Amino acid sequence: MKPLNDTDIRIASFKDALSIAEVHVQSWKETYTGMIKQEILNKLNVLDKQQLWKEISRSPDHKLFIYTENGVVKGFLDGYLNPENNIAEIRAFYLLGEIQRKGVGRALFQKFYQCALNQGYAFIRLEVFNKNPSRFFYEKMGAKLTGEAELPEFGLGITKLFYEWKL
């Protein structure tokens, strides 16, 4: 991996939806195989996700940042700026395994953090599976655990953790 620079991260466009969908599905399979019910992973569909990301890329309330390497999308962060309650949310944050632990996640997070801060948001919130090792990254980045909810539909012992950063 080459050194990270500002041109590697940009706001996604409608045209990036397929690449984002491919990263979304691959990242879920890399991260959650053996952790959540396999039938959930088997149902993941790139074309369905492509439609989702087309819609999100057009939404003014979403800030969809992508990381590209040699023009190929390898990670993304979807941040939602909720104008009704002054809380920003990270709705999706996925990196391919090959680029994890190389500063990309930190750089994507910092882009959204700065965006939320500049627009006067008070908090950033995020939800993550309890068995997802990324939760330790969020804690390292200063997130505070604020709650937990059971998710039996995803598998035995799977819960959703709620994290928050105060801006």
ZAMARGU-4260 file (C-alpha; in steps of 0.2 Angstrom, whole numbers, plus 5000, padded with zeros to 4 digits):
<rodrens>
0) 5000/5000/5000 | 5006/5017/4995 | 5007/5031/5009 | 4989/5038/5012 | 4986/5056/5005
5) 4971/5067/5004 | 4967/5062/4986 | 4964/5044/4991 | 4948/5049/5000 | 4934/5058/4992
10) 4915/5060/4993 | 4907/5046/4983 | 4896/5049/4968 | 4881/5040/4960 | 4894/5031/4949
15) 4903/5023/4963 | 4888/5013/4969 | 4893/4997/4962 | 4911/4998/4969 | 4904/5002/4986
20) 4892/4988/4985 | 4906/4976/4981 | 4916/4982/4996 | 4901/4981/5007 | 4897/4963/5003
25) 4915/4957/5003 | 4918/4966/5019 | 4903/4957/5028 | 4909/4940/5021 | 4927/4943/5027
30) 4922/4950/5044 | 4906/4940/5049 | 4909/4922/5042 | 4909/4911/5057 | 4902/4925/5068
35) 4884/4927/5062 | 4871/4915/5054 | 4878/4910/5037 | 4861/4911/5029 | 4862/4930/5032
40) 4879/4931/5023 | 4872/4920/5009 | 4858/4932/5005 | 4870/4947/5003 | 4868/4953/4985
45) 4879/4966/4976 | 4865/4972/4965 | 4853/4975/4980 | 4867/4984/4989 | 4871/4994/4973
50) 4853/5001/4973 | 4855/5005/4991 | 4871/5015/4988 | 4864/5024/4973 | 4850/5031/4984
55) 4862/5035/4998 | 4874/5044/4987 | 4860/5056/4981 | 4855/5060/4999 | 4860/5077/5005
60) 4859/5071/5023 | 4873/5057/5020 | 4891/5060/5018 | 4898/5045/5009 | 4917/5045/5009
65) 4927/5032/4999 | 4945/5027/5000 | 4952/5022/4983 | 4969/5014/4979 | 4974/5016/4960
70) 4956/5021/4956 | 4948/5005/4965 | 4937/5008/4980 | 4943/4998/4995 | 4934/5006/5009
75) 4920/5018/5014 | 4911/5027/5028 | 4893/5032/5027 | 4889/5046/5039 | 4872/5052/5041
80) 4869/5070/5047 | 4852/5070/5056 | 4846/5088/5056 | 4832/5084/5068 | 4842/5079/5083
85) 4859/5086/5081 | 4867/5069/5081 | 4878/5062/5067 | 4878/5044/5064 | 4890/5032/5056
90) 4878/5020/5047 | 4891/5010/5038 | 4910/5009/5039 | 4918/4995/5029 | 4936/4992/5024
95) 4943/4977/5014 | 4954/4966/5025 | 4969/4970/5015 | 4969/4989/5020 | 4964/4987/5038
100) 4977/4993/5051 | 4985/5005/5039 | 4978/5021/5044 | 4963/5021/5031 | 4950/5019/5044
105) 4957/5033/5055 | 4958/5044/5040 | 4940/5040/5034 | 4934/5043/5052 | 4943/5060/5054
110) 4935/5066/5037 | 4917/5063/5044 | 4922/5069/5062 | 4928/5085/5055 | 4912/5087/5044
115) 4900/5084/5058 | 4910/5096/5069 | 4911/5109/5056 | 4892/5108/5054 | 4889/5110/5073
120) 4884/5092/5078 | 4885/5088/5096 | 4888/5069/5094 | 4893/5055/5082 | 4884/5038/5086
125) 4888/5021/5079 | 4881/5003/5081 | 4892/4988/5079 | 4891/4969/5083 | 4899/4964/5100
130) 4910/4951/5091 | 4916/4963/5078 | 4935/4967/5082 | 4932/4984/5074 | 4924/4989/5091
135) 4941/4990/5098 | 4946/5003/5085 | 4931/5014/5089 | 4936/5013/5108 | 4954/5018/5103
140) 4947/5032/5093 | 4938/5039/5109 | 4921/5031/5107 | 4911/5028/5123 | 4900/5013/5125
145) 4883/5019/5129 | 4872/5003/5128 | 4869/4986/5121 | 4854/4976/5113 | 4852/4958/5109
150) 4851/4952/5091 | 4846/4934/5092 | 4841/4934/5073 | 4860/4936/5069 | 4865/4921/5080
155) 4869/4915/5097 | 4878/4928/5108 | 4877/4942/5095 | 4872/4959/5102 | 4873/4977/5095
160) 4884/4989/5105 | 4880/5007/5104 | 4895/5019/5104 | 4896/5038/5105 | 4909/5052/5102
165) 4905/5069/5110 | 4911/5083/5098
</rodrens>
